[in-house]
Amino acid sequence: MENNNHCGFISIVGRPNVGKSTLMNHLIGQKISITSRKPQTTQYKINGVYTESGHQYVFIDTPGFQKRYINDLNTLLNQSVISSLEHVDAVLFVVEAGLFNAGDEAVLALLPQSANVVLVVNKQDKIKNKYELDQFVNDIKSKFPFKASVLVAAKHHLGMDLIFAKLRGFLPEGEFLYPEEQLTDRSNSFLAKEIIREKLFRFLGEELPYSLAVDIEEFKVEEELIRVVATIIVNKENQKGIVIGKSGEKLKKISSDARVDMEELFANKVFLQVWVKVKSGFADDAKFLEQFK
């Protein structure tokens, strides 16, 4: 029997804060990749899967590539971006409408000239003047032999169909890699951890979230609810107090918001317990860094 299915990998790349994770969430129709205003909130490559009409798109959400702050972790995150460009069928190069800087240039320099690269101009609603928007797009298109370009506003779910239309022709013929109902290659336990990490980025200061880690000690599916026990690991004793907050209010807010998101994602009641533990030097530990490779 002839197989008419098509399946392929699409890497989503760009500098920090251009909306890569928001874009992937809207492409697959479910929030699986965390978002915040802080750069490099995404620290792991996550595959998001969308299947329709004989085509399966496997999107790879990557950390934001940046050279401003270089340490062991950022070096690994940058390497993750570079490796995501290997053996893929297409690349979505995401930029922010009206803003193209040295960070974008650094990512552009990574892209193979022969690759099926689609320029995705996100947040197009920020520029009301059509002439200015067209000029901005044309300026970027002059820098690289893009196979196509699209204007989108991922946050408002605008332009997703245009991206699928551009990508469809790049998917090779072949069997689906995932069941049609599957949305990601990551486990529910991993997604629970990422949800908590997102809340840490949203409710804590500029630097602290990068010095934390989240471990899921228990993820148990019971008859009427999912039981999750998580530990937030901090580097110093004073960081523990910051995470917990006065009278425990900050940790309560982080836990409450995380539980609501988990219940929406897992379509089930969630009982969530979150603890905070001090483990000095963990962020420099080889085992901790290994997970980002």
Sequence and secondary structure as in RCSB ss.txt:
>XXXX:A:sequence
MENNNHCGFISIVGRPNVGKSTLMNHLIGQKISITSRKPQTTQYKINGVYTESGHQYVFIDTPGFQKRYINDLNT
LLNQSVISSLEHVDAVLFVVEAGLFNAGDEAVLALLPQSANVVLVVNKQDKIKNKYELDQFVNDIKSKFPFKASV
LVAAKHHLGMDLIFAKLRGFLPEGEFLYPEEQLTDRSNSFLAKEIIREKLFRFLGEELPYSLAVDIEEFKVEEEL
IRVVATIIVNKENQKGIVIGKSGEKLKKISSDARVDMEELFANKVFLQVWVKVKSGFADDAKFLEQFK
>XXXX:A:secstr
     EEEEEEEE STTSSHHHHHHHHHTS  S   SSTT   S EEEEEEETTEEEEEEE     SSS SHHHH
HHHHHHHHHTTT SEEEEEEETTB  HHHHHHHTTS TTS EEEEEE GGG   HHHHHHHHHHHHTTS  SEEE
E BGGGTBSHHHHHHHHGGGS B   SS TT  BSS HHHHHHHHHHHHHHHHS SSGGGG EEEEEEEEE SSE
EEEEEEEEESSHHHHHHHH GGGHHHHHHHHHHHHHHHHHHTSEEEEEEEEEE TTGGG HHHHHTT 
